[in-house]
Amino acid sequence: MTGSAVRVLFENADYLAVDKPEGVVSIAEAGKGGLPELLKDVFPGKLYPVHRLDREASGVIVYAKSADAHRHLNGQFDRREVRKTYLALVHGATGPAHGLINAPIRAYGSGRMGVDVRRGKPSSTEWKVAERLDGATLLRVHPATGRRHQIRVHLFHIGHPIVGDLKYGDRTLQGRYPRLMLHALEIEFALLSGERVTVEAPPSQSFEDVLGGLRKKRP
């Protein structure tokens, strides 16, 4: 994959927002590789990561082009002024049409995170049903905090693991799906000018293919 294959969603003098494909790390490892390397044709200078998406997830991600822009956006994340919206396809049918998960999360080792009421860090995730499918539910999810694997852990915690998640859920069942069904749909933040912008990444074809298969099975 080349840089031109990564779709640019928004760009100005301070920020670059792109549509990250699944299977690509969002922060360079050992100073090279990953999505920043693929973006060299788009922006040859240094990109400053402010947030990240899991390798297996897809969707909108924002990089700062300067230290000042990085501090500006990082402050918004710290103050929880950035609003992120994800699409998550989960196993099973959620009873209510919406919910709020407040469950502390901590690292358990081997790359896994989990809920720990006593030792975890406060974590909050809001969700709402977008569509009910055959044996699954498509959710719109808004994480108020930004813990590692937060959405995956919280949905697994309430008994609805994300489809295709090999780390959280029954690996035999999850292995039947081609990808993790988690997609960063939108991010809203303020530019250095104070103007708020919303950047959207429509679901990728691989995401839509899984949804389409389930829609065909629906009675």
N, C-alpha and C positions, 0 to 999 in steps of 0.2 A: 504493500500500500504506500502511495506517495502522499506528500502534503496536499496536492491538489484533490486527492480523493476524500479529504476531510472537509466537510461543509462548514464554511464560515457563516455564522448566524448574525453576528454583530461585531462591528469594529469601529473604534475611534482612536484618537491619539493616545488614550490611556488604557483601553481594555480590548481584549480579543475574546469573543465567545464563539465556541465551535460545537459541532454535534459529534460527540465521542462515540465511535463504534464500540460494540461489545468486544471483549477479548483484548483490549489495549489498556495498558496502565496509564493513568492520567498524570502521574508525576515521574519524571525521569529517575531511573535507578542507577546509582553509581555515576550520576552526572550525565548519563546519556540514555538514549532509547525512549520508548514509550511515545505518548502523544506529542510532547514538545518536539521530539525529533521529527515527527511526521509533519510538523507545522513550519519547518525551516523555510520551505518555499513560500509560505504565506507571510511569515514574519521572521526575518533572519536574526533579529536581536534576542536578548535574553527575555524569557517569559517567567513571571513570578507567580507560582501557584498560590491560590488563596483557599481553595477547597478542593476536594477530590471526589471522584466517583470510583466505586469498586471496579476492578478489571472486568468483571462479568456483566456489569450494567452498561447502559447506553444513555445518550442524551446530552443535554446542554451543560457545558462547563465553561467557566470564565477564568481567564488569566489576566494579570496586570502586566503592563509594559514597562513600568518604572517602580522604583522603591516607594515613591510618594503615592502612586495609585494603589500599590499593594497595601500600604498602611491605611489608606482611606477605606478600602473595601474590607480589609481585615477588621477594622473597627466596627463596621456595620455588622459583620458576623458576630463579633463579641457582644454587641448590644442587641442582638437578635432582630435587626432591622431588615435583614434579607429574607424574603419569602420564597421558599422553594416548593414546587409542586411535582410530585412523582406519580407515575402510573405503576401499579403493582398488581399483577394477577396472582391471586392466592388460591390455594386448595380449599374446597368446601364452600358452603353458603353461610355468610355471616348473618346472624339473626337480625340485629338492628341495621338501619340504613346508614348509620354513622357512629363514630365513637372516638374516645380520647384515651390513649394509653400513657399512663404515668408510671414508669417502672425504671428504677436505677439500673445502669449497665456498667459492667466492668470487664476487663480482659481476663480470660481463663487460660490462656496459653494456646500454643499450636494454631494461632491465628483466629481462634474463636472468641467471641464475645458472648456475654450472657447476663441475664437479670440477676441482681444480687441486692436485696432490699437493704442490707446492712452496710455493705462495702462498695456498692456501685455509685456512679455519679448520676445526679438527677437527669432524667431524659424524658422527653414528652413528644408524642406523635399523634396527630389528628388524622382521621381517615373518614372517607365517605364513599358509599357504593356508587360506582359509575355504570356498571352493567353486570347483570347476573347471567352466567353461562352454564354450560353443562358440567356440573361437578366443580365449578370454580367461580370466583367473583373478581371482577376488575374494580380496583379501588383507586381513588384519587387521594394521595397521601401528602400531608404537610408536616414535616419534622420541625418542631420548634427549637430543638437542640441539634447538635451535629456530631453525635458520638459515632465511632467507627461501627459499621454494620447496623446502625440503629434501627432502620426500617425493617431489615431482615430479622433482627433479633426480636423486636417488638411484635411483629406479626406472627412469628413462630411461637412467641410467649402466649399469645391468645388463642393458639390452636389453629392458625391459618398460615402455614409457611408459604413463602413465595414459590410459585411454580418454577421448577428447574434449579432450585437452590441446593447444590450438593453439600453445602456446609451446614445448613439448618433444615432438617427434615429427613425423611426416609430416602436414603441414597438410591435404593432400587427403584423407587417410584420416580424420584427426581431425575434419574438418568435417562428416562424415556423422553425428555424434552431437550430440544437443541440449544437452549440458552436460559440464563436467568431472566425471568420476566419482570425486571425492574428497569424503568426508564425515567430519566430526569426530563420532565416535560417542559417546565418553566422555571425561570429564576427572575426575581424582581429586586432591583437594587438601585442606589443613587449614584449618579456620576459625580465627578468632582465639582461640577457646576451646581449640583443640588437637584438637577432633574432626575426623576425616577424613570427607569426603563424596565420593560418586561421583555425577556428574550425567550423564545419558544422553539423547541425542537420536536417536530411531529414524530410519532413513533416510527421506528425503522421498519423495513420490510420484514425482517426476521421476527420482529415483535408482532406485526400484523398477521403474519402467516400462522402463528400459534393461535391467536385470537380467532382467525378465520376458520381453523380446523374445529375449534370448540363451538363456534356458531353453527356450523353445519350439523353438529351432533345434537344441538339443542332441540327439544320437542317443539 
